[in-house]
Amino acid sequence: MDDAISVTMKPLTKWIGFAACAWGLLFAAGHVLLFFGGGSFIVRPQFANNYGIYLLASTISVLLFISIAMLPLALVWPFRWISQRRLQILTLLLAYLALSSFAIYEWVIAAEQRAALLTALVCAISIVAAFVRPKSQSVARWLVFIATWVFGAGMALYGGAYLILAFFQPTFDKFLGYLFLGGMTFFVEGLLFLATGWLVSRKRVFARHFSQQV
């Protein structure tokens, strides 16, 4: 059922999903370039001279951003060489691996227990969500769908806050940093995620109504 719906999606839905994934992968690629350039958004100052921890933190961050970027793609996947359901399962496995690694890193290495507990809570809530899905939805598709909405809303709010704060920065350099690095990056990606989720949900309502009529 899921694969049949993905094939009949309107081109607009597919292309917005592709754009959301591409934007997220571009953000992950930026972290890869940052890694080779000698910087990181995650490594704490006390670990800055430890190459092993620096490599671990950078790998986890890139893995996390890639798994998030895959969410909208898994919702609109139209190709046959791998089924949509398999891609959704692979995306979820990658996401859980990234989140688990991030939680362990925050708890054991960075000593940030609150971040670790929050990440573990996100994983626990997602497991609970699997049991309250509509009967017409597979577990994999439902979790990918919910995650797309949740991360989309989170990134839109996070980026929106940066866009507002940009206008209160004392220097032009900080204004540009808040505007583009924090604001537009997350805000645009969040909007693309939300648009993908909304268009896919409309498609599923139509498909369910059509099947009932038949």
N, C-alpha and C positions, 0 to 999 in steps of 0.2 A: 504493500500500500504506500509506504513512504517513498520508495523509489519511483513508483508511478506518478505520484504527485510532484516529485522534484523534476521529472522530465517534462511535465505539462505546465511548469511555472512560466509566468510571463518573463520576457527578456529583462524588463526593468528590475524585477526581483532578483534574478540571477546576477545582473551586473552590479547592483548595490551590494549584494553579498560578496561578490568578487572584490569590489572596491574596499569593503570593510576589512577583508582578509589581507589585501595588499597593503593597506595603511598600517595594519598591525605588524605585518612582516617587515615593513620599512622601518618601523619603530624598533623591532628586534634587531634588524641589521645595523641600526644606529648604535645599539649597545655592543654589537660585535666590533664595529669600528672603534668605539670608545675603549673596548678592551685592548685592541692592538695599539691604540694610541696612548695607553697607560692610565686610563681613568676608569672609574666605576661609580655608579650611583648607590651601590649597596655596601661596599667594604667600609667598615668603621676605621677611624684614624689609627687605632691601636693595631690594626691588622694591615696597614697600608704597605709595610715592608715585607710581608709574608706572601711570597708568590703563590704558594699552594692554596691558601685561603682566598687570595685574590682571584685565582683561577676558578675555584669552587663557587664563589659568590657570583662571578660573572656568568658562569655556565648555568647556574640556577636561574638567574634573572632572564637570560636569553631563552631558556627552556620554558619559563613561565609565560613570557610574552608571545612565544610561538604558539603555545597551547591555547592562549586566549585568542590569538589571531585566527586559529583554525575553526573556532566556534561558528561564525557566520558562514564559512565555506561549507561546513558539514551540514548546514541547514538547506543550502541551495545546490548541493552537488548534483550535476546532471549527467556525469559521465558513467560509462558502463564498465570500464576496465577494473574498477573497484566499486562495489555497491555502496550506496549512501549509508546504509546501516553499519557496514564495516568501518567506514570512515568515521562515523559518529562514535563508535566504540573505541577506535584508535585515538580519537581526539580526547575522549573522556579519560582513557588510560594515561595519556600524556599529561593531561591536566592534573590528575590525582598524583602522578609521579612528581610533577613540578611543585604542587602545593605541599606534598609530604616532605619533599627535600627542603623546601623553604622553611617549613615549620621546624624541622630538625636543626637546620642551620641557625635559625633565630634562637632556639632554645639552648643548644649545646655550645655553639661557637660565639655567636653575637651576644648571648645572655640577655636577649630581649624576650622575656617570657610572655608579655602581653601580646606581642605580634604573633608568637607561636600559638598561643591559645586562641587568638582570633582566627588564624588560619585553620586550626583544627576544628573550630566551630563552624566555619564555612563548609568544610568537608562533611561534618556531621549533619548539617542542615540539608545538604544536597542528597544525602542518603535518605533522610526522612522524606524529602520531596519526591523521591522515586516511588514511594508507597501511596502518594495522594494524586497520582497522575490520572488523567482521563483514560477511560478504557480504550479509546481509539488511538492512543499514543503508545509507542514502544518506550521502554525505560530509557534507552539511549537517546532517542530523539527528544523526549520530554526534558531530560536533564540538559541537553545541549541548548534547547529552546529557552529554558529558564535561565541558564548561565549567560546566554546572549543578552537577554533583557537586563539581568542584574549587573553584568559588567558594563553594558552600554549605559545604563543609568548612572552607575558609579563614575565612569570616565567622563560623562557629560557634566555631572555636578562638579567633579574635581577640576576638569578643564575650565568650566565656567567660573569657578572661584578664582582660578589663576588669571582669567581674562579681566575680572573685576579688579583684582589686586594689582594688575599691571599698571593701571591708571593712577596708583598711589605710590609708585616707586620714585625715589628721589633723583635717579639718574636715567638717562636715555638707554644706556646699556642694560640696566636692570629691567626697564620697561620692555625692551625687545626680548629679553630672556624669559620674563613671565608671559609675554604675549605669545611667543612661538614655541619655546621649549616646553613650557608647562601648559599654557592655555590652548592654543590651536591644535597641538598634537593630540591631547586627550579629548578635547571637546569635539573635534571633527570625527575622531574614531568612535566616540560614544554615540554621536548622532547617526553614523553609518550602521552601528550595531543595532540601535533602536529601530531604525528604518527597516533593516533586514527582518528583525523580529516581528514588526508590525505587518509587513507585507506577507511574510510567511504565515502569520496567524490568519490573515484575511483569506489567503489561499486555502488554508485547511478548512475554514468555515464553509467556503464555497464547495470544496470537494465533499465535505460531509453532507451538505444540503443536497448536492447532486446525487450522491449515492442513495440517500433516503428517497428521492423522487423516483429513481430507477427501481 
